[in-house]
């Protein structure tokens, strides 16, 4: 009993933070989603009006479609890139710990505002990217004035932050019994066949975990579209998080912003549940 009280004492700050910064806002946003709340006035109950209005809001559908495109484009590429780098870093090479650290750093810096601003300068008209393309005789690309160019720039930043997924993949690769790899080599299996028949099946629990985590994170992307493209051109990179932010803190329509937040929560929950339901068909656990 004594040690239980000591343990509770240690986690008290975390419990307080959970209640104040997670549970209370979670419940408050749900209640406010049924109100007309302009922050400076008292909330006025309006029922399902916010949810009904967003169904007739053209910008809502534009933002939702842009978010889906961003997620579909970003999540698979980030996982593939993270797995590829993890495979390379799994080899026993001189100074490998330095390279592992170097490849992990982007995941720490990627969410930094300064990095986001730097990323915008890299892709601007006379930025470094277009200068490098010019070396190969390629005309400058108007990254921010075309739909897929702007989408690529914000997706590239999220993909560049592959460090956390890479570390998890690397841990999974370390956990694969080398006896299986050696046995496959003795039986004459090529490295490619070994990768797809042994490595990938044994790695599916890690792929499943990273897939779920990346879906949750990418759906909530904010910094890149806000700082790099501003939602343009023509709202083609106006992700759902930007719409929530604008309605809540730019137009002070907190009720509508709360309703949008709950729609995003439901979408993420649906995608997560679909991945969980599908996992029994493609995720294999070692006995």
Phi, psi and omega per residue, in radians:
X1 nan -0.682 -3.136
X2 -1.082 -0.805 -3.094
X3 -1.233 -0.523 3.088
X4 -1.132 -0.733 3.112
X5 -1.131 -0.685 3.106
X6 -1.114 -0.732 3.117
X7 -1.087 -0.764 3.103
X8 -1.098 -0.618 3.116
X9 -1.122 -0.696 -3.126
X10 -1.164 -0.633 -3.081
X11 -1.622 0.026 3.127
X12 -0.978 -0.795 3.102
X13 -1.007 -0.674 3.133
X14 -1.170 -0.738 -3.140
X15 -1.095 -0.752 3.119
X16 -1.080 -0.786 3.114
X17 -1.094 -0.692 3.115
X18 -1.079 -0.757 -3.118
X19 -1.198 -0.794 -3.049
X20 -1.311 -0.761 -2.986
X21 -1.770 -0.111 -3.140
X22 -2.200 -1.076 -3.045
X23 -1.152 -0.826 -3.129
X24 -1.096 -0.855 3.093
X25 -1.078 -0.602 -3.141
X26 -1.067 -0.855 -3.131
X27 -1.226 -0.729 -3.114
X28 -1.090 -0.720 -3.134
X29 -1.139 -0.616 3.113
X30 -1.138 -0.758 3.126
X31 -1.151 -0.773 -3.112
X32 -1.175 -0.395 -3.131
X33 -1.148 -0.262 3.105
X34 -1.811 0.316 -3.097
X35 -2.240 2.852 2.939
X36 -1.762 1.772 -2.992
X37 -2.176 1.973 -3.106
X38 -1.755 0.296 3.121
X39 1.262 -0.919 -3.089
X40 -1.445 -0.175 3.099
X41 -2.027 2.836 3.087
X42 -1.192 2.487 3.111
X43 -1.056 2.446 3.114
X44 -2.074 2.125 -3.091
X45 -1.156 2.221 -3.120
X46 -2.232 0.175 3.122
X47 1.183 -2.330 -3.085
X48 -1.613 0.296 -3.069
X49 -1.023 -0.714 -3.133
X50 -1.082 -0.710 -3.131
X51 -1.258 -0.641 3.106
X52 -1.194 -0.733 -3.124
X53 -1.109 -0.650 -3.102
X54 -1.206 -0.429 3.081
X55 -1.179 -0.390 3.130
X56 -1.830 0.135 -3.132
X57 -1.630 1.947 -3.128
X58 -1.050 -0.625 -3.137
X59 -1.155 -0.532 3.091
X60 -1.052 -0.825 -3.116
X61 -1.240 -0.632 3.077
X62 -1.090 -0.777 3.138
X63 -1.152 -0.715 3.141
X64 -1.118 -0.751 3.137
X65 -1.148 -0.725 3.112
X66 -1.104 -0.671 3.132
X67 -1.162 -0.747 3.106
X68 -1.068 -0.760 3.112
X69 -1.079 -0.741 3.136
X70 -1.080 -0.772 -3.125
X71 -1.167 -0.803 -3.113
X72 -1.109 -0.614 -3.130
X73 -1.378 -0.653 -2.965
X74 -1.484 -0.843 -3.004
X75 -1.039 -0.899 -3.138
X76 -1.076 -0.741 -3.116
X77 -1.129 -0.676 3.135
X78 -1.148 -0.737 3.137
X79 -1.164 -0.730 3.122
X80 -1.111 -0.783 -3.129
X81 -1.139 -0.745 3.131
X82 -1.109 -0.708 3.122
X83 -1.170 -0.701 3.128
X84 -1.085 -0.810 3.128
X85 -1.145 -0.660 3.104
X86 -1.094 -0.676 3.099
X87 -1.107 -0.716 3.129
X88 -1.154 -0.763 -3.089
X89 -1.344 -0.091 3.112
X90 -1.417 -0.229 3.102
X91 -1.305 2.603 3.109
X92 -1.485 1.675 -3.112
X93 -2.128 2.771 3.107
X94 -1.175 2.325 3.125
X95 1.240 0.405 -3.057
X96 -1.125 -0.546 3.134
X97 -1.127 -0.601 3.090
X98 -1.122 -0.771 -3.125
X99 -1.173 -0.649 3.103
X100 -1.095 -0.727 3.109
X101 -1.151 -0.756 -3.106
X102 -1.091 -0.693 -3.131
X103 -1.324 -0.338 3.132
X104 -1.460 -0.450 -3.066
X105 -0.945 -0.733 -3.140
X106 -0.967 -0.559 -3.140
X107 -1.188 -0.397 3.098
X108 -1.469 -0.712 -3.048
X109 -1.513 -0.361 -2.994
X110 -0.999 -0.636 -3.126
X111 -1.423 -0.029 -3.134
X112 -1.259 2.389 -3.123
X113 -1.083 -0.675 -3.136
X114 -1.067 -0.704 3.113
X115 -1.154 -0.672 3.125
X116 -1.113 -0.738 3.097
X117 -1.127 -0.753 3.104
X118 -1.048 -0.688 3.135
X119 -1.075 -0.675 3.112
X120 -1.121 -0.725 3.113
X121 -1.146 -0.563 3.133
X122 -1.118 -0.625 -3.031
X123 -1.775 0.046 3.129
X124 -1.226 3.047 -2.995
X125 -0.874 -0.824 3.139
X126 -1.889 0.477 -3.126
X127 -1.301 3.094 -3.069
X128 -1.081 -0.657 -3.112
X129 -1.094 -0.835 3.123
X130 -1.181 -0.569 3.074
X131 -1.135 -0.694 3.090
X132 -1.166 -0.679 3.083
X133 -1.120 -0.616 3.124
X134 -1.111 -0.515 3.102
X135 -1.065 -0.570 -3.129
X136 -1.676 0.233 3.078
X137 1.370 0.309 -3.140
X138 -1.661 2.272 -3.135
X139 -1.128 2.627 3.122
X140 -0.987 2.437 -3.127
X141 -1.751 2.225 3.100
X142 -1.350 1.396 -2.998
X143 -1.012 -0.714 -2.987
X144 -1.584 -0.113 -3.097
X145 -1.839 0.015 3.071
X146 -2.089 2.607 -3.057
X147 -1.040 -0.921 -3.045
X148 -1.366 -0.418 3.039
X149 -1.174 -0.784 3.113
X150 -1.161 -0.702 3.116
X151 -1.096 -0.676 3.138
X152 -1.129 -0.707 -3.085
X153 -1.112 -0.742 -3.134
X154 -1.328 -0.556 3.082
X155 -1.197 -0.681 -3.127
X156 -1.070 -0.644 3.115
X157 -1.149 -0.750 3.115
X158 -1.162 -0.678 3.111
X159 -1.157 -0.630 3.127
X160 -1.081 -0.431 3.125
X161 -1.531 0.891 -3.035
X162 -1.544 0.003 -2.977
X163 -1.009 -0.793 -3.092
X164 -1.138 -0.762 3.097
X165 -1.132 -0.656 3.137
X166 -1.088 -0.770 -3.127
X167 -1.087 -0.710 3.130
X168 -1.167 -0.730 3.067
X169 -1.070 -0.736 -3.123
X170 -1.089 -0.723 3.088
X171 -1.097 -0.682 3.101
X172 -1.146 -0.693 3.114
X173 -1.130 -0.644 3.119
X174 -1.154 -0.445 -3.066
X175 -1.496 -0.164 3.127
X176 -1.310 2.186 -3.129
X177 -1.040 2.154 -3.138
X178 -1.174 -0.360 3.127
X179 -1.076 -0.610 3.119
X180 -1.187 -0.722 3.125
X181 -1.128 -0.759 -3.136
X182 -1.170 -0.671 3.121
X183 -1.131 -0.693 3.111
X184 -1.130 -0.667 3.124
X185 -1.152 -0.687 3.116
X186 -1.134 -0.631 3.133
X187 -1.343 -0.031 3.077
X188 1.604 0.214 3.124
X189 -1.267 2.389 3.112
X190 -1.286 2.788 3.108
X191 -0.986 -0.646 3.137
X192 -1.165 -0.772 3.130
X193 -1.140 -0.688 3.101
X194 -1.083 -0.685 -3.125
X195 -1.109 -0.797 -3.061
X196 -1.447 -0.425 -3.097
X197 -1.685 -0.414 -3.099
X198 -2.088 -0.968 -3.045
X199 -1.099 -0.906 -3.089
X200 -1.091 -0.853 3.112
X201 -1.015 -0.710 -3.138
X202 -1.274 -0.336 -3.111
X203 -1.644 -0.071 -3.060
X204 -1.029 -0.617 3.066
X205 -1.071 -0.630 3.105
X206 -1.251 -0.709 3.092
X207 -1.067 -0.729 3.125
X208 -1.062 -0.816 -3.139
X209 -1.100 -0.845 -3.141
X210 -1.106 -0.656 -3.137
X211 -1.072 -0.827 -3.142
X212 -1.102 -0.808 -3.108
X213 -1.104 -0.700 -3.122
X214 -1.233 -0.628 3.074
X215 -1.054 -0.797 -3.135
X216 -1.100 -0.757 -3.098
X217 -1.240 -0.791 -3.032
X218 -1.211 -0.603 3.088
X219 -1.074 -0.450 -3.102
X220 -1.743 0.222 -3.110
X221 -0.987 2.312 -3.111
X222 -2.325 -0.890 -3.001
X223 -0.963 -0.864 -3.048
X224 -1.083 -0.954 3.138
X225 -1.143 -0.534 -3.113
X226 -1.276 -0.769 -3.042
X227 -1.559 -0.510 -3.020
X228 -1.664 -0.940 -3.055
X229 -1.864 -0.321 -3.096
X230 1.146 0.311 -3.119
X231 1.609 -0.146 -3.107
X232 -1.532 3.123 -0.079
X233 -1.394 2.489 3.104
X234 0.926 0.707 3.098
X235 1.113 0.341 -3.117
X236 -1.307 -0.294 3.025
X237 -2.094 0.444 3.119
X238 -1.426 1.422 -3.066
X239 -1.202 2.871 -3.034
X240 -1.066 -0.629 3.131
X241 -1.093 -0.599 3.090
X242 -1.179 -0.688 3.134
X243 -1.146 -0.689 3.085
X244 -1.095 -0.781 -3.127
X245 -1.113 -0.821 -3.096
X246 -1.081 -0.799 -3.115
X247 -1.189 -0.612 -3.070
X248 -1.415 -0.760 -2.976
X249 -2.037 -0.179 3.093
X250 -1.770 -0.780 3.129
X251 -1.738 -0.039 3.124
X252 0.965 0.562 3.071
X253 -1.747 1.277 -2.993
X254 -1.152 -0.568 3.122
X255 -1.098 -0.841 3.138
X256 -1.148 -0.695 3.113
X257 -1.098 -0.667 3.097
X258 -1.146 -0.688 3.102
X259 -1.114 -0.726 3.089
X260 -1.097 -0.671 3.123
X261 -1.076 -0.702 -3.141
X262 -1.247 -0.561 3.047
X263 -1.119 -0.747 3.093
X264 -1.089 -0.730 3.106
X265 -1.044 -0.761 -3.132
X266 -1.153 -0.709 3.126
X267 -1.091 -0.819 3.126
X268 -1.079 -0.721 3.141
X269 -1.102 -0.720 -3.139
X270 -1.126 -0.816 3.136
X271 -1.096 -0.717 3.129
X272 -1.114 -0.753 3.127
X273 -1.135 -0.651 3.099
X274 -1.109 -0.707 3.102
X275 -1.143 -0.731 3.110
X276 -1.099 -0.748 -3.129
X277 -1.162 -0.611 -3.128
X278 -1.374 -0.268 -3.029
X279 -1.083 -0.480 -3.113
X280 -1.192 -0.263 -3.137
X281 -1.640 -0.318 -3.057
X282 -2.402 -0.093 3.104
X283 -1.755 2.220 -3.109
X284 -2.080 2.210 -3.135
X285 -1.842 2.452 3.103
X286 -1.261 2.456 3.102
X287 -1.299 nan nan
